[in-house]
Amino acid sequence: MFVLLQVYPPEATGDDDRCCCLDVIAVDPSEAALEQYLAAYQPRYQAATTEFDLSDDMAGDWGPAHDCMHMELTDKYDVYGSLIQGTRFKIVRCLAGARPAPARAA
């Protein structure tokens, strides 16, 4: 099993330690299928991120208008997660597979 990760740049985490720096975008038993998916996904993500940056002056704090714009763009471009320049994508093998991990002794 393979997982496509959307990995945000370290500066995206900010001061909020609860914020994760990646999202799982897709899971598939075929690495080749995820590579094909990524080839179509990445340009859409870049277009959404660029449009978000062009339409936001970032002069003020994040608010409802940002939430609305974010939702509209993720829907329009069919992308997921945060829209952040410098985001990388990585396909990794899922170590657990389809079976549950064995319980560890305390």
N, C-alpha and C positions, 0 to 999 in steps of 0.2 A: 504494500500500500504506500502511496506517495501523497505528499501534502504540498500545496502551493501556498507559500507565505508572502504576505505583503509586509515588508519590514520598513518601519519608519526611521528617519534619521534620529540620532540621539537627542538633538535639540528639541525634537517634537515632544519629548516626555515632560519637559519643564520642571516645575517644582512639585508637581503632584505625583508622589511615589506610587499611587494606586493605578496610574495610567500605564497600560501595557504598550510596548513599542512594536507590536506586530499583530496582524490579523491572519487567521486561516481563511483563505479565499476559496479553495477547492480541495477535494480529496478524490483520488482515483487509483485503481490498481495499476494503471498504466502511466509510466513516466512520460511516454510519448504523447499520450492524450493530454496531459497537463501542459506539456510544452506547446502543443497546438492551441490549447485554451489560452495560455499566456500570450502567445503571438497575437491573438485577437484582442485580449483584455488590456494589455499594456498601452496600446495607442489610445484606447477609450479612456483609460485612467488618466493619461497625460493630458488629453483634451479637457477632461472634467477639471483637473487641477489647474490648468492654465486659465480656463474660463472663470473658475472660482477666484483665482488671484487677480484677474483683470477687473472683476466686478466688485472687489472688496478693497477698501482703502486701508483697512486694519488700524484706523486711527482710534477707534473706540474698543471697548471690551466686547467679547463675544456675547451676542444676545439673540433674541428670537429671530431677527432678520437673518443672522448667520445660519441658524438652524434651518430656516425655511429654504434659503439658497442652497445649503448643503444637500437637503433632501431632494430638491428639484434637480440638482445636477447629478446626484447618484442615480436617480430614476432615469433621467434623460440619457445618460451614458451607460447605464446598466453596470455600475461599478459599486464597490463596497468600501466600508471603512472611512478613514479620514482622508481628506484631499490635501496632501502635503508634498510639495516639491522635494525631490531628493529621495523619495521612497524607492526602495529596491524590491525585487521579487526573487524568491528562491524556492526551488523545488527540493524537498528533502524526503528521505525514506522515513516512513512512520515505523518506529521500532516495535510498537505494541502489536501491530497487525490487527486482525479481526478478533483475536482472542483476548480475554481479560488478562491483565497482568497477574502473576501469582502473588498471593499474600506474603508479606515479609514478616519474619519473626521479630518480636519486640526485644 
